Amino acid sequence: MEIMLWWLITGTKGGFNRGRIINILLKRPYNANQLAQKLELDYKTVRHHIKILEDNNVITTSGENYGIMYFISPSMEENQKLFQEIWNEMKEIKR
């Protein structure tokens, strides 16, 4: 999980937005539209990042179609501390 999180957050162009999505979902679940509004990002951009996070077992879903809610996966919950370390370093790099 550590290598994957480093790659997802710091090793790719969209890593900062994926980190923002993870950070928000750690607080509570959201659907894609809510995430787009909260992050002030285009809906399609959010859907793209959600797919990457889903494919890498960082987030999970519940519901169907437009009612799908996104949650942090159990694996990600176990690695919250690791994510916070990576996220804090990423924010320092962005300054």
N, C-alpha and C positions, 0 to 999 in steps of 0.2 A: 504494500500500500504506500509506503514512503516514496519509493521511486516514482510510482504512478502519480502521486499528488504533486511531487516536485515538477514532473513533466506537465501535468494538466494546468498548474498554476503559474509556474515561472518559465517553462520551456516552450511555450507556444504563444502566438500572437494574441489569442483571445483569453489567455490565462487570467488576466485581471478581472474580466467580467465573470468568468467561471468562479473565481474566488468570491466575488461579490454575491453571486447566487448561493453558493454554499453557505456563506456567512449569514445570509438572510434566512435560509431554510433551517439553520441551526436553532433559530428562535421559534419558528412555527412554520407549518406547511402553507404553501400558496399554489394557485394555479398559474399557468403561463401568462395570462393577461395581467393578473395582479403583479407578478414579478416584473413584467415589462413596464407597468406604471410605476412601481416602486423604484425601479432602477433607472427609469427614464431612458429605456432602450426600446428599439423597434421590436415588435412581437416576433418577427421572423428570426432576429438575432438571438433572442432569448430561447426560442425553440431549438435553434442550432446548438447552443451551449447546453441546453437540457439533454439533448440527444447524446452528446459527447459524455456528459456526466452519467447518464443512464447506462450507456455502453460500457463504462468503466466502473459500474457498481458503486458510484458515489451517492446517487439518489435513487429513490424508488417511487412508484406511483400507486395511487388508489383512485378508483372511479373510471369513467369512460368519457370519450370524446372531449367536449369542451369543459366537462366537469372534472377532468383529471386533476388531482392534487399531487403535488410533489413533496416528498419527504426525504430526509437524510436516511441513508441506508444503515442497517445495523453495523456494517463494517466501518462506515464513516463515523458513526457515533463512537465506536471504540477508538477511533483515531482523531478525535477532536483536538486533543492537545498538540499532536503532530501538525494538524492543519493550522492551528493558531500560530505555531512557530513559523511555518512556511508563509502564512498570510502576513504576519508582522514583518518578516524580512522583505516580502514583495512590496508592501506599502513603503518601506524605507527606500527601496530601489526606485519606486515611482516618484519620490520627492525630488 
